[in-house]
Amino acid sequence: MSEKICVIGTGYVGLVTAIGLSDFGNHIIGVDVDTAKIENLKKGISPIYEPGIEEYLLRNLKSKRLEFSNDIDESIRKSTVIFIGVGTPSLKSGEADLSQVISVTDTIAENLNEYKIIVTKSTVPVGTNQMIIDRIKSKTDKTFDVVSNPEFLREGKAIIDFFNPDRVIIGCKSDKARKIMEDVYRTLRINQTPFVWCNLETAELIKYASNAFLATKITFINQIANLSEKIGADVHLVAKAMGMDGRISQKFLHPGPGYGGSCFPKDTRALANIGNRLNVDMSLVKEVIKANENQKLFVAEKIRKCYKNNNIKTVAILGLAFKAETDDMRESPSIVVINELLKDNLIIKVNDPKSMDNAKIIFGDKIKYFENEFDAVKDADLLIILTEWNEYRNIDINRIKKLMNGNIIIDTRNILDGKELEKMGFKYIATGR
Ligand SMILES: NC(=O)c1ccc[n+]([C@@H]2O[C@H](COP(=O)([O-])OP(=O)(O)OC[C@H]3O[C@@H](n4cnc5c(N)ncnc54)[C@H](O)[C@@H]3O)[C@@H](O)[C@H]2O)c1
């Protein structure tokens, strides 16, 4: 690939894209408005926790195929392909906030010195890529193409996912842009990764439809878990047997305290909003959003019932990130659960292997932070597992028993062995079993 590529935004998606495309042999410049992030990246320090990321970062920096710059204008002018990887968070209305995308679009228009391909990796509502085309056309008569290339990586497995995607979606109108995109992704094409070529709107909708479907699947099994608890069924066996049906599949049928993170909550809200805007019934997605909010409160209420019935004052929480293997706290169920518990003035002691810095920004000094899970558990009357980190799966239960003041464990992710715990004298409260 002879073309230079610029990736704008070096967050979870932009950074992984920059590193991944560079590893494929492309020459990449990663840029961001956050100058501190760029200075660290130049030194090989990743601003996010993601397994394997620093190794790939250092390797590609060393190869000189990957560089980082604070000069966004110059980086755009030097590049033929510009990836947009900035954030598209939710507005209060649930609509996607496109201000970062619009700001980047204007910067690209101002620096369009020759033909370029603008590739949208950020998740954007249907019609946004056309809006980008119209906006740039209104500012310059230079030629360009816009391509929609939504990203499906999972935080915690982002590097693996980037190199082994189930499919690559490319919404593209022009043959010239298609040829260049084929070149950018040559490595994946050689590896027989399936590519779906479609129009811009189809690519935009594939991303939202996929996330909304996965959010629905999680919400479905959460409600089945709540029902299982009432009737004495085991949700794990229900999910396992359901998953044996090839039409259903085992994946995304794990009950828990509700989905969170930077994608499912905001993307389901944005999809519901697109339906409202176009007067199309998206009632199923709206129910999923509501049910997921209820799930977080349902878990908080289950915990509340437990501490009220047992006169509990000190609670240890293991796990704050919205899922394991990430430091991301955005819309984590732990935020709702902890805020509910704080209403009852409990002493809350927490540990998370990677997200404590982010948690401190959210909770400040309202809760107590411990770098070590055993220090968090010391003297607690109740232990709650909120994130399925491997270190908690294999936690030394004998040590926990000696350290805890009480003997109740609420496991919202079903990662511990209830039978073993009960034999040891714990009262173990699982989810949906
Ligand atoms: N995080 C995920 O797992 C994931 C997965 C698939 C898709 N996505 C989508 O990818 C997009 C990015 O998500 P993220 O989690 O990486 O966001 P993020 O908030 O981690 O990163 C966004 C980055 O863009 C930078 N930025 C903002 N405005 C800028 C500008 N004008 N110029 C240059 N840089 C700018 C920010 O400083 C930040 O570093 C979103 O649309 C998201 O929905 C995210």
The ligand as a Gaussian input file, in Angstrom:
#p B3LYP/6-31G(d) Opt

LIG

0 1
 N      -15.369000       1.314000      22.060000
 C      -15.844000       0.305000      21.347000
 O      -15.827000      -0.847000      21.762000
 C      -16.410000       0.544000      19.981000
 C      -16.663000      -0.549000      19.135000
 C      -17.169000      -0.310000      17.866000
 C      -17.460000       0.993000      17.472000
 N      -17.239000       2.033000      18.315000
 C      -17.522000       3.396000      17.852000
 O      -16.288000       4.040000      17.541000
 C      -16.353000       5.435000      17.851000
 C      -15.232000       5.813000      18.800000
 O      -15.452000       5.121000      20.025000
 P      -14.312000       5.038000      21.133000
 O      -14.821000       4.154000      22.207000
 O      -13.016000       4.747000      20.484000
 O      -14.317000       6.586000      21.633000
 P      -13.252000       7.310000      22.570000
 O      -14.018000       8.345000      23.275000
 O      -12.464000       6.297000      23.339000
 O      -12.241000       7.992000      21.545000
 C      -12.546000       9.099000      20.750000
 C      -11.254000       9.899000      20.524000
 O      -11.508000      10.932000      19.577000
 C      -10.790000      12.097000      19.977000
 N      -11.385000      13.280000      19.329000
 C      -12.559000      13.881000      19.615000
 N      -12.765000      14.921000      18.789000
 C      -11.689000      14.973000      17.979000
 C      -11.320000      15.830000      16.896000
 N      -12.089000      16.837000      16.510000
 N      -10.140000      15.588000      16.260000
 C       -9.347000      14.567000      16.653000
 N       -9.654000      13.722000      17.669000
 C      -10.811000      13.921000      18.314000
 C      -10.904000      12.080000      21.485000
 O       -9.926000      12.887000      22.105000
 C      -10.733000      10.589000      21.793000
 O       -9.372000      10.244000      21.992000
 C      -17.759000       5.666000      18.414000
 O      -18.599000       6.074000      17.372000
 C      -18.165000       4.280000      18.895000
 O      -19.547000       4.100000      18.886000
 C      -16.700000       1.851000      19.554000

